[in-house]
Amino acid sequence: MRAAFFAFSSLALAATALSGCGHGSLIGGAPATTASQALRAPLSDAGYATVPQYYAVPLPSGFTPYAITHDGQIPGAIGNQAAIYKNGTLKLLASDLNCKSGTTTATAVNTLGQAVGYCRTVHNTFAALYFVNGTVQQLPRPKGTLQEWGFTQAWAINDAGLIYGAANDMFSSSGPYLTQYFTNGQPAHVFHRDMGMAQNVFLSATGHFAYTNFIYLSGSYAAVGFGSNLMHIFEHVNNAIAGINDRDVAVGYDNNQAFLYSAAAGTTFISLPSGIVSMTPTGINNAGQVIGQACTLKRCLETFLYSSGNVIDVSAQISPKNSYRLIPGLADNGNFVAADPQGNYDIIQPAKPLFVGNWIANTVTAYAPPYTVPLSTTSYFLSYPEGLAFDGKGNLFVANSGADDILEFAPPYTGEPIASIKRQVYAPRGLAFGPSGNLFVASGDSVRIYPPPYTGGPIGRIVNGVRHPSAVAFDSKGNLFVANLGGSTVTEYAPPYTGAPIVRISNPLGYPRSLVLDAHDDLFVGNDTRLQNFNAVLEYAPPYTGSPIATITNGVSGPYGLAMDAGGNLFVANFTSPTSDVTAYAPPYTGAPIVIITNGVRDPWGLAFAP
């Protein structure tokens, strides 16, 4: 039997962790087995989905990623500095004046923000670096001369502060040697003997590590270790390691076939789907999912995901479609990093679930591509739900217009609310979180501002230019946009938002119901003008003072809610008859819908994508 291949019909985020993979020592093992499921289709023959399940989002220009961590951080370098990218923000790390320009990179970072890396020094040696609290220091080399240990690089760090990498004579034909580094001034510890030669090192939260043991003139071995104990997984050569997760499950490849290894389960091979001649993994996450590249007889650079016993063709599900070269690592949320043929780096993100507030049904339903059946339904204490928004922790906030409150739900959003916001909340409609984490609520005759944890009273009100607000949204600069249902305008405010509007949009608005901005800060306004038989979504380009640059009408009927996915597709909640559905449009948005969601939808109002 071979591993099953499935076209991706649901998010890759809910994979079950491998059973029997505890935190015991990796040293030891069990006989090799083969992961087996019924074969559905060859990976190379998968069709390209109408609605992509993954989107390639460009990383900052000039940033060169080294890897992606389980928590989604991306260490690397930009220009002359090491840097960390996370959640849309690029953080520059401290510089070492003893490093040559353009040679410093961050290679790993833990959840505490401590990072490691290396640089080439002004003395033409390599130095292992440790970045912490805005500073950088060179990690102590092993005992011996600089000539003997001129090559030092740090490659892995965990939350306990364990650091592993390599050290060697820069001019030696053997090595480099697996090395443990210390931040307390203690000289680095080198693992000698043939077992100690390492090409890469991956480290788990428990201190277990996995590495590729390269022996000069012999070949490479997949190896694991804990403390001073080292072990080859196989007795033969031509195998290597590609990662380890915090459950101490290592992933690698042996003679063109991917495998998983743990002390409890031993070695499990992932069978090659029909038409595939090799699979090279590049990362494993804490759910036991494996990402990698596959080759057919005709071509390579096919991207596969191994999840819950199934091999999934990811190449066919990425927009834009391309031949991506993967960078090491796989985040727990399913993100991975890749380079396109032009050398541009992208973070590849699974499509996020879409949440729909159903006004008359008093439910919030969630959907994933292809959006045919709800993933979940929330109904606890809902009364005419309108606006939806997610905070930075992934909690869902629902404007409960029929009960004059705002309900907060924690993942997976199917239980009772964990909090209720009631103070000075009157018929809430639109919700949005500002750059500082404050919650902005379109309520009554103003926009109210609530600071975390949101259950206290508002710290401010926006009234200048506001008239019966129905929606709020922020652009990339932190400016606030308010849809004024009573004033037939959309007003824009600069921080701290208490002054007069800096822009007032009225052409040709009737009853602006909803707002969303795209990655270029183009503003989309759901314009409900039923008396004139004119329902449309209008697109305005900055500075928003001119006429709309696009008018979207195909399938639009009472656009009470708008949302934009990571691929730039526009989703519209059509509240009024005869449709009462959610439609999606691909750029430039003026064509027919690419998706129509009806199952579980009834008089939809608010829309929001999970973070």
HELIX and SHEET records of a PDB file:
HELIX    1   1 ALA A   12  ALA A   14  5                                   3    
HELIX    2   2 LEU A   43  ASP A   45  5                                   3    
HELIX    3   3 ASP A  194  GLY A  196  5                                   3    
HELIX    4   4 SER A  315  GLN A  317  5                                   3    
HELIX    5   5 ARG A  530  GLN A  532  5                                   3    
SHEET    1   A 5 ALA A   4  PHE A   6  0                                        
SHEET    2   A 5 ASN A 310  ASP A 313  1                                        
SHEET    3   A 5 GLU A 302  SER A 307 -1                                        
SHEET    4   A 5 VAL A 290  CYS A 295 -1                                        
SHEET    5   A 5 SER A 278  ILE A 284 -1                                        
SHEET    1   B 5 THR A  33  ALA A  35  0                                        
SHEET    2   B 5 GLY A 266  ILE A 270  1                                        
SHEET    3   B 5 GLN A 257  SER A 262 -1                                        
SHEET    4   B 5 ALA A 250  ASP A 254 -1                                        
SHEET    5   B 5 ASN A 239  ILE A 244 -1                                        
SHEET    1   C 5 ILE A 318  SER A 319  0                                        
SHEET    2   C 5 TYR A  54  PRO A  58  1                                        
SHEET    3   C 5 TYR A 345  PRO A 350 -1                                        
SHEET    4   C 5 PHE A 336  ALA A 339 -1                                        
SHEET    5   C 5 ARG A 325  LEU A 326 -1                                        
SHEET    1   D 4 PHE A  63  PRO A  65  0                                        
SHEET    2   D 4 ILE A  74  ILE A  78 -1                                        
SHEET    3   D 4 GLN A  81  LYS A  86 -1                                        
SHEET    4   D 4 THR A  89  LEU A  92 -1                                        
SHEET    1   E 4 THR A 105  VAL A 109  0                                        
SHEET    2   E 4 ALA A 115  ARG A 120 -1                                        
SHEET    3   E 4 PHE A 126  VAL A 132 -1                                        
SHEET    4   E 4 THR A 135  GLN A 138 -1                                        
SHEET    1   F 4 PHE A 151  ILE A 157  0                                        
SHEET    2   F 4 ILE A 163  ASN A 168 -1                                        
SHEET    3   F 4 TYR A 177  TYR A 181 -1                                        
SHEET    4   F 4 HIS A 189  VAL A 190 -1                                        
SHEET    1   G 4 VAL A 201  LEU A 203  0                                        
SHEET    2   G 4 PHE A 209  ILE A 215 -1                                        
SHEET    3   G 4 GLY A 219  PHE A 226 -1                                        
SHEET    4   G 4 ASN A 229  HIS A 232 -1                                        
SHEET    1   H 4 SER A 376  THR A 378  0                                        
SHEET    2   H 4 THR A 363  TYR A 367 -1                                        
SHEET    3   H 4 LEU A 354  ASN A 358 -1                                        
SHEET    4   H 4 PRO A 604  PHE A 609 -1                                        
SHEET    1   I 4 PRO A 385  PHE A 390  0                                        
SHEET    2   I 4 LEU A 396  ASN A 400 -1                                        
SHEET    3   I 4 ASP A 405  PHE A 409 -1                                        
SHEET    4   I 4 ALA A 419  ILE A 421 -1                                        
SHEET    1   J 4 PRO A 428  PHE A 433  0                                        
SHEET    2   J 4 LEU A 439  SER A 443 -1                                        
SHEET    3   J 4 SER A 446  TYR A 450 -1                                        
SHEET    4   J 4 GLY A 460  ILE A 462 -1                                        
SHEET    1   K 4 PRO A 469  PHE A 474  0                                        
SHEET    2   K 4 LEU A 480  ASN A 484 -1                                        
SHEET    3   K 4 THR A 489  TYR A 493 -1                                        
SHEET    4   K 4 VAL A 503  ILE A 505 -1                                        
SHEET    1   L 4 PRO A 512  LEU A 517  0                                        
SHEET    2   L 4 LEU A 523  THR A 529 -1                                        
SHEET    3   L 4 PHE A 534  TYR A 540 -1                                        
SHEET    4   L 4 ALA A 550  ILE A 552 -1                                        
SHEET    1   M 4 PRO A 559  MET A 564  0                                        
SHEET    2   M 4 LEU A 570  ASN A 574 -1                                        
SHEET    3   M 4 ASP A 581  TYR A 585 -1                                        
SHEET    4   M 4 VAL A 595  ILE A 597 -1                                        
END                                                                             
